[in-house]
Amino acid sequence: METDLAELEEMAARLEASGFYRVLRRLDAHAASRAAPSGATRIGLFVDVETTGLDPARDEIIELAMAPFTYDLNGEVTRIGEAFCALREPSIPITAQITSLTGITQEMVAGQVIDPDQVAAFAAPAAIVIAHNAAFDRRFLERFCQTFTTKPWACSMSQVDWALEGHEGARLAHLAAGAGFFYDKHRALNDCHAGIELLARTMKTSGKPALAQLLDAARRPSWRIWAENSPFELKDVLKMRGYRWNAEHSSGPRAWYVDVGDVEREAELAFLRQEIYQRDIDLACRRIDAHDRFSDRV
């Protein structure tokens, strides 16, 4: 088998060298060599959930995967551990649309249970929890298991500058294809391993692992600024500047808001006072860090 793989790799290299082909390799998360640790190490936990829908207040988890990995202080992934992956039967039916998206049927989850205490024990050693779209996964997991409210979180989708690396979009499958590999999509554990592989890759711009950039972003505090009672006729101005509307079912006021870094905070407040309200006004502003970022507490 080793000879066959070597021959196939030689064929792939020849195809790529021609300039007419690009070859994607199947991801084998445990087969890839990892960096030797440089000094102290930490445990990260990449998580992914499949659910009955998009609303964490109403919908439920039907599959949970947690993939632990070890990393050093330079952001190098040094080891991938044994994962936790389980199905769960929800109290509401799994729709045909969700089955089409996830591949999970009502028959597959019949009688299946995920023990929150077992999940808590598995997640306990993690120094940080990472998800690809943490704003989605964190809300579901915090309702399911209280341990996730105590952990700092990071998002591999929004806290790595994938566009700067030449990627078009930040969907996991698109990033994987851009990095030269493919995997069986939509099942939770496969998504976790794909996410870890991407974070272990070296960024062209910095020469550092993507995980290092993610950790730097997670450590930096940000500020959520609320544009409460802003003039309706200026809503498009706010949208163009990156503001989002806080819906009725979310925490916080029903208003436009934006998240900015420490450096941008005063400039953003000045913009609102000069361009939106056209007067001096006190504006709601909250400091956010990795312990509450992406949660409903913000």
C-alpha positions, 0 to 999 in steps of 0.5 A: 500500500505504501508503494501504491501511495508513493506512486499516486503522489508522484502522479499527483506531483506530475499533474500539478507541475504541468500547470493544467491540474490541481490535485486535492488530497484526502485529509488524514488528520492523524497521519500528518506529521506535527511540529515538535513542541517548543517549550510549554504546551496547552490543550485546545478543543475544536468543537462542532455541533449539528442541530435541528435548526438555527435557533439555540433557544428552540432547536437542539443538538443532534450531534456533537464532536470535540477534537482535542489537540496540543499546541505550543506557545508559538501556535504550532499544533503538536498533537491531535488527541482522541476525539469525542463524537456522539449523536443525540435524539432531540425532542423535536423531529429532524426535518428532511432539510436538516437530514439533507444538510447533515446526513443525520436521520431520525433513525440514526439518533433514535435512543441516543443520548449525550451526557452533559457530565461526560461532555463537561469532563472531556472539555475540562482540560481545554485552555481554549475552545474553537469553532468554525462559526463560534457564534453558532456553536457557543450558544448551543453548547452553553445551553447544553453544558455549563462548562462551556460558559467558563472557557475562552472561545475563538472562531476559526472563521472570523478571527483568521484573515483568510482573504489575506491568504488568497482564499475566497470566502471563509466556509470550511470546505472552501478553505480546505480546497484552497489549502489542497485537501478535501474531507467528508463534509457536514459531519461534526467530527470531520469538520473538527479535523478539517478545522485543526488542519487549517489552523496547523498550516503556515500562513504565507503572509506571516510565516506563522501558523494560522493558529497563532493568528487566531490566538492573538485575535482571541486574546485582544479585547474588543468593544461592542458599540450600540447605535441606539435610536439612530435615525432610520434614514441613516440605517444604510450608512450604518450597514455599509460601515459594517453595523448589524441589527440586533434582532428581537430574540437576541440579548441587548437592545434592539439597535444597530451595533458594531464590534471594534478593537481598542485602537478603533473605539474612539474613532468609531464613537466620534463617527457616530456623534458627528455623522449619525447623531450630529451631536454630543451623546453618550453611547452604550459601549461594552468591553468584550473578551474571549470569555464572553465573545460569541455568547448571548451574554454580550 
